[in-house]
Amino acid sequence: MASLLRKFSKRFFIILNVVVCLVFLLSCLQPWLNPETFWIMGFLALAFPYLLVAVAGFVVFWLIAKPRFVFISLLSLAAAYRQIPVLFALNDDVFTLPRKPETLRVMSWNVKAFAGLSDKQDKKAENAAQILATIRKYNPDVVCFQEFGQYETPGLGVDYAAKMAGIGYKYHVLSKDYVRVKYNYSSGLAIFSKTPLLATKRIPFTSSAESVLYADVQFGVETIRVFNTHLQSFKFQPADYRDLRKIKDTEDDMMDAGLNIFEKMKRAFRNRAAQAAQIRPLLDSCPHPEIICTDMNDVPTSYAYWQLRGRRRDAFLDAGFGIGRTFIALAPTLRIDYILADERFTIKQFAVLQNRQSDHLALVTDLQLNK
């Protein structure tokens, strides 16, 4: 009886190991399988860190139980040679405010319309003041905002473009992806600079109302093109977060809640893939050294990430430390905001700022253009 039980257990764990490894290997195909067609890949990108832990767990298990079966998991881990390194960075994480004059300092931040995480008006004003104080402290040359809100009529709301001009950013361009004519209000992307913008352009997405925005910035004798974009979010509303709690608590209407979340996520995966495919040619054909700041709304093992990164440098991987979490809701491991730079740049330092004035954390980096 004991022998039969051991034989059954061994076969069960071998089969389970093979199934986990096959799913893990499928998730490693993110750079090549477009979620517009293979939407399941979007879910596998989110699951990749957990699949990695499971495969690594089998390595430990077989080393203890039956070492000759460890090769199943080891071969799978070897196949993830591109995906595993983008999950974490092991550089010196000290960011110094003084910087060398030959470097360009860039900040990227989804500021959630400067409103912060509170619905109270006094808290919103305090939050906006703290955002501006953080920008003044780090003193970047260029600031890229996602979810930037702007009132053009005095008295209806805060003119944040004027606030930015007041701390030294006199030059800017807005995408104005969403407009409320009644309040003369717009929201979308913004690029602010301390030096004049030589050229600007907004390219609308074909898959949503949002866009990619770029501005050419004079940097010494060079012209740098700075791109800014916000890819399709899941667009979760308060009701969706309640649905997530229902799923977690396994309530009776869990099935309806799960289907609602599933459809929103599937649509977002497809749209992000389409948007990344639209942006990539703009980057590849850029006549100047380029930098792209983005709230990608996707993880570094995703198709969208690999499409936009290409041969570009990921500032976090070159000079950051840890897992680089940038989104403070939903999960503790989500790195979905990026600064990617032309391979002609050297990333001198990078930081994810822990100022929680938005549901996203700010990114700041110093880049040096190689001659």
N, C-alpha and C positions, 0 to 999 in steps of 0.2 A: 504493500500500500504506500509506504513512504517513498519507494523507488518510483512508483507511478506518479505520485504527487510532484517529486522533483523533476521528472521528465516533462510533466505538464507545465510546471512553473517556468522551466527553461525555455520551452517553445513559446509560451505566452510572452515572456520578456523579449525574446528574439524578434517575434512578430511585431510587438509594440515598438521596439527599437527601429525596425525597418520602416514601419509606417511613419513614425516621427521624423526619421531621416529623409524619407521621400518628400514629405511636406516641407521640411526645412530646405531641401535642395530646390524644390519648386520656388520657394520664396527667394532663393538666390538668383533667380532669373529676372529680377526686377528691371535691370538696365535694358532688357531686350523685349519684354512682353508688355505691350501698351494696354493700360487699363481701359482705354476706349473700347477695345475688343475683349480683353481678358480682365474684366472688372474684379475678379477674385484676387488679382495681384495686389490691389489696394489694401484689402484686408490682411493679406499675408505680410505686407510691409509693416503694418502695425504689430503683427504677431511675431515678427522676426526676433526681437530680443528675448521673448519668452520661449520660442523654439530653440534659440541658441542655448539658453539655460537648460532646457530639457535634454538636448544632445550632449552638452557637457556633463550633465548628471549621469547619462548612460556611460560616459567614459569612466567616471569614478566607480559606478556600479559594477561594470565588467572587470575593471582592474582588481576589484575585491573578490568578485564571484567567479568569473571565467575570463581571464585575460585574453584568451585567443579570440574572443568576440569583440574586443575593443576596436578593431579595425573598422567596423561598420560606421561608428561615430567619428573616428579620426579622419576617415576619407571624406565624410560629409563636412567636417570642419575645414578641411583643406580646400574644399570647393567654394567656401565662403571667404576666399582670400580678399575679395573686393569689399564685401559688405561689413565684415567684422571691424576693420580699421576705421570706418566712418562713425562708429558708435561712441567712441571716447577719444580723448586726447590726453597726453601726459607731458605737457610742456610746463615751464615755469609760469605760474598764474599771477605773478605780481605785475600790476599795471601801474605805471608811474605817470602822474599828470604832466611833468615836464617831458617834452619830446624834442627830437632832433629837427632842426629847421628844414631838412630835406625830405621830411615825411609829410604825408597827407593824412589827417585824422578824419575819419568818417564815422558817423553814428547812424544807426538804423533803429526805428522804434515804432511799433504799433501802439499808438497812444490812446486808442479807444475814444477819440474825439475829446481828449483831455478830461473826460468826465470821471475817470477812476472807477472804483468798485462800489461807490455809495450813491444812493439816489438823492441825498440831501444837498441842497444848493450850496450851503456854506462849505461842505466837504469837497464839492466839485471845484470850487474856487481855490481852496487850499491845495487840492491835488494838482491843479494846473500850475499854481505857483511853484510847487515842488518840482514839476517836470521842467519848467523853465530854469529853476535853480540848478538842476542836475546838468542841463545843457551848458549853462554858464560855467559850471565847475569844470567840466571836461573840455570845454572850448573846442569842439570839432570845427574843421573847415567846412564840412558839408554835413547836413542833416537830412536824412530821408525818413519821412513819416508815412505810415500806413494808417488808414482810418482817421485822417485829418479832417476836422470839421471847421468850417469858416463862415461867419456871418459878414456880409458886405455892407449892411445897413446899420449905422450906429444906433444903439438903443435896443435893437432886437436880440443881440447876443454879443459875445466876446469876439473881437477881431484879433485872432491869434497870429495872423500874418504881421500885424502891427506890433504885437508883443514880441515876436521874433526879431523884427527890425530893431526894436528897442534894445536888444541884447547883442546887436552886431550883425544880424543876418538880413541885409537890405535887399537881397536878390532871391527871388523864388519863382517857382512855377507850380501850379495846381492842376490836377487832372479833372476835378469836378465831375466825378463819375455819377454821382447822385445829386440831384438839384431839387430843392423845395422853393419854388418861385415865390410862394406866399410870404415866406420868411427871408427871402434872398439869401438862402443858406445852401452851401454845397459841402459834399464830403467825398473823400477818396484819397489820392496820393498827393504828397507834397515833397518838393526838393528845395531846401534852403541853402544858401551859400553866402560866405563873406565876400567873395569876389564875383564880378559880373558873370552872368551865364551867357555864353557865346551863341548857343543855339538850344532850342527846346522842342520837344515833340511829344504828343500823346498818340498812342496807337491803341484803339479800342479792341477788346477781345471779341471774337465772333461767337463765343459761347456764353457770355454774360455781359452785364452792364459795366464791368470794371475794365481795366486797361493796364498797359505798361507805359511808363513815363520816363523820358530821358532828358538830361541836360548836359551840355558840354561846359566843362569848368577849366579855366586857365590855371595850370599848375607849373610855375616857373616858365620855361620856354615850351612846355608840352601842353597839349589839350587832352583832358581826361573826360571820357563819357561815362556819366553816372546814370545807371538804370535804377528804377524803383518800381516794384510791382507787388500786388496782393493777389495771390491765387485763391481760387474758389474755396470758401470755408464750408463746413458742414451745415452752417446756418441753423445751429441748434437754438431753439427758443426755450424760455422757462419751462414750457410743457414738455419739451424733449428731455430736459434734465430730470424732470419728474418721472418720465418714462424710463430713464436710465436707472433711477432708484427702484422703480418697480421691477425691472429685470434683476437688479442686484438682490432685492428682497424676495424674489420669486412670488410676486403677487398673482392673483387670479387672471388679471388681464395682461399678463406678461407677453403673450403672443402678439397682440395688437401693438403693444408698445415696441416690441422688438422689430416688427415689420416696418413700422414707421421710421425707426432709427436706421434700419438696414437700407431702405430706399434712399434716404437723404445721403447716407455715406456713399452708396454706389454712384449716385448722380455726381457727387463731389469728386470722387476718384476719376470719373470720366472727364469732367470739365477741367480738372487740373492737368490731366494729360494733354488735352487739346490746347490749353493755354501755354503749357511748357513747349509744345511743338510749334506754337506761333511765335514764342519769344526766341527760341534757339537760333533761327536764322538771323535775327536782329543782332544777336551777340556775335555770331560767327563772322558776319559781314561788316562789323564795326570798323571804321577806318582809324579809330584811336584806341589806345589802351582803355579797357572798360572795367567798371566795377558794377556789380548788381547787388542791390539791397532788396530783400524780399521777406515778407511774411508768406512763406510757401504753403502754410497749413498742411504740411506733409513732412514725414520723418526722413532721415538721411538714407534709409534703405529703399526709398520709393523711386518709382519711375520718373516722377517730376524732378526729383533731386538730381538724378543722374543725367537727365536731359539738360538741365540748366547748368550743372557744374561742368560737364565735358572735361576739358583739360584745365579748367580754372582752379585757382587755389581757394580752398575753404578756410577762411580766416581762423575759425575755431580750431580746426585740425592742425593748422600750422603754428598757432601760438596760444591756444586755450588749454584748459585743464578740466578733467572729469567728463561728465556726460553732456554738459552744456545745456541743461534745461532752459528753455526760453518761454514756455507757456505754463502758467501756474495753476490752471484748472485741469480737471479730468484725471490726469495721470502724472506721477512724479518724474517721468523720464522723457517728456516730450520736447525734443529740439525741433522746432518748426520754423524758426527765423534764422536767416543766413546773411552773411556778407561774403560774396564770391568775387574773386579778383582775377584779372588777366594774369597769365603765368609770367609776364614780364615784371610783376610786382613781387617784392619780398614783404611778408607780413612781419612787422617788427614787434608788435604786441597786440593783444586782444583781450577783451573782458566782456562777460555777461554781467551787467550791473544788477544788483539785488534791490533796486528801488522799486517798490511795488505800487506804482501809481497807475498801473494798467494790468490787465490780465496777461500781458506780454512783458517780458523784461527787455531792457534796452541793450543793444550791442554797440561796442565801440572798438575801433581798431586803428592802428597806425600803419600806413603802407609806404614803402619806398619803391619808386620806379627805377628799375635797373637801366642803365644807359646801354 
